[in-house]
Amino acid sequence: MKLKDRLPNMSVDDSLALLQTNGMLIKRPFLLAERFGLAGFKEANWEKRLLPVRSA
């Protein structure tokens, strides 16, 4: 699809339309929160963001 070349010049609407027609373009799992986002699964990243801080 040569997306590397096309994406910089695509509108947001065109980008979203492409994602709607081809779900394989989305890295899963993903999480969007108010102050951060996570894409793909690297356990350490998810733990850092989602688990409460433990006191010693």
C-alpha positions in Angstrom: 0.0 0.0 0.0 3.1 2.3 0.2 1.6 4.0 3.3 5.0 5.3 4.4 4.9 7.5 1.3 1.2 8.3 1.4 0.5 9.1 5.0 2.4 12.4 5.3 0.1 13.9 2.7 -3.2 12.3 3.7 -6.0 14.2 5.4 -7.2 13.0 8.8 -10.5 12.0 7.1 -8.7 9.9 4.5 -6.5 8.3 7.2 -9.6 7.3 9.2 -11.4 6.0 6.2 -8.4 3.8 5.4 -8.3 2.5 9.0 -12.1 1.7 8.8 -11.6 -0.4 5.7 -8.5 -2.3 6.9 -8.4 -3.2 10.5 -5.0 -4.9 10.1 -3.4 -1.5 10.0 -4.2 -1.0 13.7 -1.6 -2.3 16.1 -3.5 -4.2 18.8 -4.1 -4.0 21.6 -4.3 -0.3 22.1 -5.5 2.0 24.9 -6.2 5.7 24.8 -6.4 7.4 28.1 -6.7 11.1 29.1 -2.9 11.5 29.5 -1.3 8.6 27.7 -1.8 6.0 25.0 -0.5 2.5 24.6 -0.2 0.5 21.4 1.0 -3.1 21.1 1.7 -5.2 24.1 4.9 -4.7 26.0 4.0 -6.0 29.5 6.4 -3.6 31.3 4.8 -0.5 29.6 1.3 -1.6 30.5 2.3 -2.4 34.1 4.0 1.0 34.5 0.9 2.8 33.4 -1.9 0.7 34.8 -0.8 -0.8 38.1 -0.9 1.4 41.2 2.4 2.5 42.7 3.3 0.1 45.5 4.9 1.5 48.6 7.7 -0.4 50.3 
